[in-house]
Amino acid sequence: MRILHIYKDYAPVLGGIENHIRILAEAQAARGHDVTVLVANPARRTTVEVLNGVRVIKTARWATIASTPISPALFWQAARLKADVVHLHFPHPPGEVANWLLRPAKATVISYHSDVVRQASILRFYKPLMKRILKQADALIYGSPPMKNSLYLQPHHHKLHLIPYGIPLDRFLREPSGAEIDRVRAAYPSVVTDRARLLFVGRLRYYKGLNVLIDALAEIDAQLLVVGIGPMLTEWQALAQARGVADKVTWLGEVSDDDLPALYHQSDLFVLPATHSSEAFGLVQVEAMASGVPTICTELGTGTSYVTQHEQTGLVVPPNDPRALADGINRLLAEAAWRKTLGTAAQARAQAEFSVERMIDRVLALYQTLISA
């Protein structure tokens, strides 16, 4: 089967959707399918390479407006490519419009990752066309039950398919060796601390809500390890200084895939303090859960609280509420036995619901149904 994924970015760019596409594309290629990923290049040139069996075309980017890459070359490349299935990853207006105009495949599948939240100016103009694009698609995938309630998905209930996100779990399930732990501690000395360790992993974007966690830190006796880079880095570092908690925050930047599992296993809690519904799922929660680490997330009406189950695998607290977040964290830090119970349940849930094998089976079955119709 010839499969074409279209989005704005791809690995090594960090991000939940970017990581999901990489996992999906590589797993499909491993099963013998011809897989291409079409994205915009952060640079002003077009490149083509094969990464782990996936052909990755990154088209020259002229500019980025409201988080949307402007790349006319993406349209030219889309016109040249032919596939059995085009899999769009929403929201990405240029890719969606290119597919709508050019229709390079027998079937179009859209993974509806989140509503357009902050780019209201773009949505004002894009909405009429977006509705046509959603109507034209042969199938719409949503990752968690709450996402089905999106106003934009409700008119298309007949072609909605619930397929929860999945990741390769083995490297997180496995207990790190002593050598791996020593390597991580040597690379990141702040991991060695007498304080409890809180872990945040993700692209540093406004909707991740790390500012709320920084505000909460004054009431928490713990060291916060932040893995990731992004546009909010400088502002959030300044906030930590202003709140007097800079000594409680360690900015680890980008961390290699080899080191990440050991960082999870060295942590007491994983925190995803997201503030906007742009955070539609939070795959990093699954990584933490597979590592046996209890998670704390916020109730956004999206998939975050579908992944973390309140008082079963972690805690769910209100968004934009530093006091509630601090209370939840302190409650778990004070009860080691309960943390262990939650971590065990989290690991079991990750294995049962969020494995990459389960996700790939469902996605490929959907593709086959569409192209056979």
Backbone hydrogen bonds, N-H to C=O, Kabsch-Sander energy under -0.5 kcal/mol:
donor,donor_aa,acceptor,acceptor_aa,energy
3,I,1,M,-0.6
3,I,34,D,-3.1
4,L,85,V,-2.6
5,H,36,T,-2.8
6,I,87,H,-2.0
7,Y,38,L,-1.9
13,V,10,Y,-2.0
19,N,15,G,-2.6
20,H,16,G,-2.2
21,I,17,I,-2.7
22,R,18,E,-2.0
23,I,19,N,-2.5
24,L,20,H,-2.7
25,A,21,I,-3.2
26,E,22,R,-2.7
27,A,23,I,-2.1
28,Q,24,L,-2.2
29,A,25,A,-2.5
30,A,26,E,-2.2
31,R,27,A,-0.9
31,R,28,Q,-0.6
32,G,29,A,-2.0
33,H,28,Q,-1.8
34,D,1,M,-2.0
35,V,33,H,-0.9
36,T,3,I,-2.6
37,V,55,R,-2.8
38,L,5,H,-3.2
39,V,37,V,-0.6
39,V,57,I,-2.7
40,A,8,K,-1.6
41,N,59,T,-3.9
45,R,43,A,-1.0
47,T,58,K,-2.6
49,E,56,V,-2.0
51,L,49,E,-0.6
51,L,54,V,-2.9
52,N,50,V,-0.5
54,V,51,L,-1.8
55,R,35,V,-2.3
56,V,49,E,-3.5
56,V,54,V,-0.6
57,I,37,V,-3.1
57,I,55,R,-0.6
58,K,47,T,-2.7
58,K,56,V,-0.6
59,T,39,V,-2.8
59,T,57,I,-0.6
61,R,43,A,-2.1
62,W,60,A,-0.5
62,W,70,I,-3.2
63,A,70,I,-1.0
65,I,68,T,-2.7
68,T,65,I,-1.7
70,I,63,A,-3.2
71,S,69,P,-0.7
74,L,71,S,-1.8
75,F,71,S,-0.6
75,F,72,P,-0.9
76,W,72,P,-1.3
77,Q,73,A,-2.5
78,A,74,L,-2.4
79,A,75,F,-1.9
80,R,76,W,-1.0
80,R,77,Q,-0.6
81,L,77,Q,-1.4
83,A,104,P,-2.1
84,D,2,R,-1.9
85,V,2,R,-2.0
86,V,107,A,-2.6
87,H,4,L,-3.5
87,H,85,V,-0.5
88,L,86,V,-0.7
88,L,109,V,-3.0
89,H,6,I,-1.6
90,F,88,L,-0.6
90,F,111,S,-2.3
95,G,92,H,-0.5
96,E,92,H,-2.2
97,V,93,P,-2.8
98,A,94,P,-2.5
99,N,95,G,-2.1
100,W,96,E,-2.2
101,L,97,V,-2.5
102,L,98,A,-2.6
103,R,99,N,-2.6
106,K,83,A,-0.8
107,A,84,D,-1.5
109,V,86,V,-3.0
110,I,139,A,-2.3
111,S,88,L,-3.0
111,S,109,V,-0.5
112,Y,110,I,-0.8
112,Y,141,I,-3.0
113,H,90,F,-1.8
113,H,111,S,-1.3
114,S,90,F,-0.5
117,V,115,D,-0.7
120,A,118,R,-2.1
123,L,119,Q,-2.4
124,R,120,A,-2.0
125,F,121,S,-0.9
125,F,122,I,-0.7
126,Y,122,I,-2.6
127,K,123,L,-2.6
130,M,126,Y,-3.0
131,K,127,K,-2.4
132,R,128,P,-1.3
133,I,129,L,-2.4
134,L,130,M,-2.6
135,K,131,K,-1.9
136,Q,132,R,-2.3
137,A,133,I,-1.5
138,D,108,T,-2.0
139,A,108,T,-1.3
140,L,159,K,-2.7
141,I,110,I,-3.0
142,Y,161,H,-2.1
147,M,144,S,-1.2
148,K,144,S,-0.6
148,K,145,P,-1.5
149,N,146,P,-1.8
150,S,147,M,-1.9
153,L,150,S,-1.0
154,Q,150,S,-1.9
156,H,153,L,-2.4
157,H,154,Q,-1.1
159,K,156,H,-2.1
160,L,157,H,-1.1
161,H,140,L,-2.4
163,I,142,Y,-2.1
163,I,161,H,-0.7
167,I,354,F,-2.0
169,L,167,I,-0.6
172,F,169,L,-1.4
173,L,169,L,-2.4
174,R,170,D,-2.1
181,I,177,S,-2.2
182,D,178,G,-2.4
183,R,179,A,-2.2
184,V,180,E,-2.2
185,R,181,I,-2.6
186,A,182,D,-2.0
187,A,183,R,-2.1
188,Y,184,V,-2.6
191,V,188,Y,-2.4
192,V,189,P,-1.7
193,T,191,V,-1.0
196,A,221,D,-0.8
198,L,196,A,-0.6
198,L,223,Q,-2.9
199,L,269,L,-2.1
200,F,225,L,-2.6
202,G,227,V,-2.3
204,L,229,I,-2.1
205,R,203,R,-2.1
208,K,205,R,-1.9
209,G,206,Y,-1.3
212,V,209,G,-1.2
213,L,209,G,-1.2
214,I,210,L,-2.4
215,D,211,N,-2.2
216,A,212,V,-1.6
217,L,213,L,-1.2
217,L,214,I,-0.5
218,A,215,D,-0.5
219,E,216,A,-2.0
220,I,217,L,-2.1
222,A,220,I,-1.3
223,Q,196,A,-3.3
224,L,222,A,-0.5
224,L,248,K,-3.5
225,L,198,L,-3.1
225,L,223,Q,-0.6
226,V,224,L,-0.6
226,V,250,T,-2.9
227,V,200,F,-3.1
227,V,225,L,-0.6
228,G,226,V,-0.6
228,G,253,G,-1.8
232,M,204,L,-2.3
233,L,230,G,-1.6
236,W,232,M,-2.7
237,Q,233,L,-2.4
238,A,234,T,-2.2
239,L,235,E,-1.9
240,A,236,W,-2.1
241,Q,237,Q,-1.7
242,A,238,A,-2.6
243,R,239,L,-2.4
244,G,241,Q,-1.1
245,V,240,A,-2.3
246,A,240,A,-0.8
248,K,245,V,-2.1
249,V,246,A,-1.3
250,T,224,L,-3.1
251,W,249,V,-0.5
252,L,226,V,-2.7
252,L,250,T,-0.9
253,G,226,V,-0.7
259,D,256,S,-0.7
260,L,256,S,-1.6
263,L,259,D,-1.5
264,Y,260,L,-2.1
265,H,261,P,-2.4
266,Q,262,A,-1.5
267,S,264,Y,-1.8
268,D,197,R,-2.3
269,L,197,R,-1.6
270,F,294,P,-2.1
271,V,199,L,-2.6
272,L,296,I,-3.1
274,A,272,L,-0.5
275,T,207,Y,-2.1
276,H,207,Y,-1.0
279,E,276,H,-2.0
280,A,278,S,-1.3
285,Q,282,G,-1.9
286,V,282,G,-0.6
286,V,283,L,-0.6
287,E,283,L,-1.7
288,A,284,V,-2.2
289,M,285,Q,-2.9
290,A,286,V,-2.9
291,S,287,E,-1.2
292,G,289,M,-2.0
293,V,288,A,-2.4
295,T,313,T,-1.3
296,I,270,F,-2.3
297,C,315,L,-2.2
298,T,272,L,-0.6
299,E,317,V,-2.0
300,L,298,T,-0.9
303,G,280,A,-2.3
305,S,302,T,-0.5
306,Y,303,G,-0.9
307,V,303,G,-2.1
308,T,304,T,-2.2
309,Q,307,V,-0.6
310,H,308,T,-0.6
311,E,314,G,-2.9
312,Q,309,Q,-2.4
313,T,309,Q,-2.5
314,G,309,Q,-1.2
315,L,295,T,-2.1
317,V,297,C,-2.5
321,D,318,P,-0.6
325,L,321,D,-2.3
326,A,322,P,-2.8
327,D,323,R,-2.6
328,G,324,A,-2.2
329,I,325,L,-2.5
330,N,326,A,-2.9
331,R,327,D,-2.2
332,L,328,G,-1.8
333,L,329,I,-2.7
334,A,330,N,-1.6
335,E,332,L,-1.2
339,R,335,E,-2.2
340,K,336,A,-2.1
341,T,337,A,-2.1
342,L,338,W,-2.9
343,G,339,R,-2.6
344,T,340,K,-2.2
345,A,341,T,-2.1
346,A,342,L,-2.6
347,Q,343,G,-2.2
348,A,344,T,-1.9
349,R,345,A,-2.2
350,A,346,A,-2.4
351,Q,347,Q,-1.9
352,A,348,A,-2.0
353,E,349,R,-2.5
354,F,350,A,-1.9
356,V,167,I,-1.4
359,M,355,S,-1.7
360,I,356,V,-2.8
361,D,357,E,-2.3
362,R,358,R,-1.6
363,V,359,M,-2.4
364,L,360,I,-2.8
365,A,361,D,-1.8
366,L,362,R,-1.8
367,Y,363,V,-2.4
368,Q,364,L,-2.5
369,T,365,A,-1.9
370,L,366,L,-2.0
371,I,367,Y,-2.5
372,S,368,Q,-1.3
373,A,369,T,-0.7
373,A,370,L,-0.6
